[in-house]
Amino acid sequence: MKERFLKLHKPFVVFAAVAVLATGCGGRGATTETDSGPGRSDSVTAADFGDLTGVCQPGDASSASAQGVAADAINVGVFSDIGFTKNSEFIDAAKVFTSWCNDAGGIDGRELVAVTRDAKLMEPRQRMIEACREDFALVGGGTGLDALGVEERLECMLPSFPAQTVQEKAAGADLEISASPAKIPGYDNYVGFRTWAVDEAYPDSKNAVGMINGDSGVTRTIGAMNRETLEDLGATVIYDELYPAMGVADWTPYAQAIKSKGVRGLIFMGTWQQLAKLEESLTNMDYKLDWIDANNNAYNEQFIALLGKSADFQNNVVDLSGVAPLGSDEAAVAQLRELYAQYAPDAQITLPAMRAWSSWLLFAKAASACGDALTRRCVYDTAAQETAWTGGGLHVASNLAQPLPPQPCFNIERATSDGWMPADFGADDGLYRCDIPARKFDGDYGTPMTLADVGKNIDELE
């Protein structure tokens, strides 16, 4: 199957024409006559996505059944660090999903309203207190210092369906359901990627691995996790360096150290903008590594552009952890591109945005099943019953009822000047490879917070 990472801004023109003809909901749902409500016209088509049917649809909900739920609307919070990062991916995903869902009748006739909770990196607790006062649930967001708000969330019994989690205290905490989990507490689900890199694809790099991490608590912990897995695989880390979290003006000294030590495989934890600068220095001194793990935050078109000649000279690879590539011809991915073209043509679909979309789908499907008597307990319990959730086909199946141990599938993309392409990683299950189980950590890197930690229990969820 030929796949290519799309330069998403230009193809939106093509997909917009398709979307205008398509009604924004796949055209497969039942038509219902209605007189009022979100997105209503003389006929409203229930919204299908991928292999999911009737995700959003008209209905006769009429009660204010819970905090954040009115007879005609549901308020949900969307966490983001947009005020710090200027990255709108979670806000864009919320806009596209709620627009599409409301055009199809909402959640049983209730309009879905996304409320941005901008943590600005350092203010998760303040935003969580606000969400506790106003929101029904949290959906499709994430913040870099998410541990700062988890205690307040549990104290107010607020369910969360995040796009991503970061810190150990937050990842896998109670009342949280990750539709496409990138981080599983206590496990390294990147071990398949690491095994492929040092044992199969580039065995000469096994005794010459380097790591560079931004100097922050989060990335230092991730660095320790990476080292533990590498050493368990028998790999040798010969270079382990921190760089200032706010960035480096001149990466030449780091590049010289990498070259002088003979590093052949490099794991980089930090922003892709900084990595592009490091690679420029490496390429200018004509030093090519066997592989560079750019981490999947670099899986975007801007990184390719910043790399310049390093896109082909160096070998950047990323693990998508079982999420379908953006350029794949999977029906769900194609439909997502069409919906972005219709509702947010200037926005870019990113890997975190795809995870956010899966979270929105999970929440909406569960909320729709609860009907008029929509409560936090109902939506949480209903979502937690999913045993093979794929987000309609956006990612490999996850058992949300029994998330541990995590699913073992991974898939690897490599950067080229023509965009992101699939690497030759030995796929054995469609787009994915699923034969290397996730690895349980030996070290203590922190544990997710529980309801018991704040003096609560699940029976208090209403």
VENBELMO-V137294 format. One record per backbone hydrogen bond with DSSP energy under -1.0 kcal/mol. CO is the residue of the C=O (numbers start at 0). NH is the residue of the N-H. Records with the same first field share a line. If there is no record, write none. Layout:
CO=NH ; NH
This chain:
5=7
6=10
9=12
10=14
11=15
12=16
13=17
14=18
15=19
16=20
24=47
29=45
31=43
36=39
43=31
46=54
48=51
51=48
55=46
56=108
62=64
65=68
67=74
71=110
72=69
73=112
74=135
75=114
76=138
77=116
78=141
79=118
80=83 ; 84
81=85
87=91
88=92
89=93
90=94
91=95
92=96
93=97
94=98
95=99
96=100
97=101
98=102
100=105
101=104
105=56
106=109
107=60
109=106
110=73
112=75
114=77
116=79
118=122
119=121
122=126
123=127
124=128
125=129
126=130
127=131
128=132
129=133
130=134
136=76
137=160
140=162 ; 163
144=147
145=148
148=152
149=153
150=154
151=155
152=157
153=156
158=137
159=176
160=139
166=169 ; 170
168=448
169=172
174=159
183=186
185=440
187=190 ; 438
189=193
190=194
191=195
192=196
193=197
194=198
195=199 ; 200
196=201
201=204
202=205
204=207
205=235
207=263 ; 264
208=237 ; 238
209=266
210=240
211=268
212=242
213=215
215=219
216=220
217=221
218=222
219=223
220=224
221=225
222=226
223=227
224=228
225=229
226=230
227=231
228=232
229=234
235=208
238=210
240=212
242=214
243=246
250=254
251=255
252=256
253=257
254=258
255=259
256=260
257=262
263=289 ; 290
264=209
265=292
266=211
268=213
270=274
271=275
272=276
273=277
274=278
275=279
276=280
277=281
278=282
279=283
280=284
281=286
282=285
290=265
291=293 ; 316
292=267
294=297
295=298
297=299
299=303
300=304
301=305
302=306
306=309
307=310
308=312
309=313
314=291
315=414
316=293
317=412
321=395
324=327
329=333
330=334
331=335
332=336
333=337
334=338
335=339
336=340
337=341
338=342
339=343
343=346
349=353
350=354
351=355
352=356
353=357
354=358
355=359
356=360
357=361
358=362
359=363
360=364
361=365
362=366
363=367
364=368
365=369
371=373
374=378
375=379
376=380
377=381
378=382
379=383
381=384
382=385
385=399 ; 400
388=397
389=392 ; 393 ; 394
391=50
393=323
397=388 ; 399
409=432
410=319
411=422
412=317
413=420
415=418
418=415
419=4
420=413
422=424
428=431
431=427 ; 428
432=409
438=187
448=173
450=453 ; 455
451=454
456=459
457=460
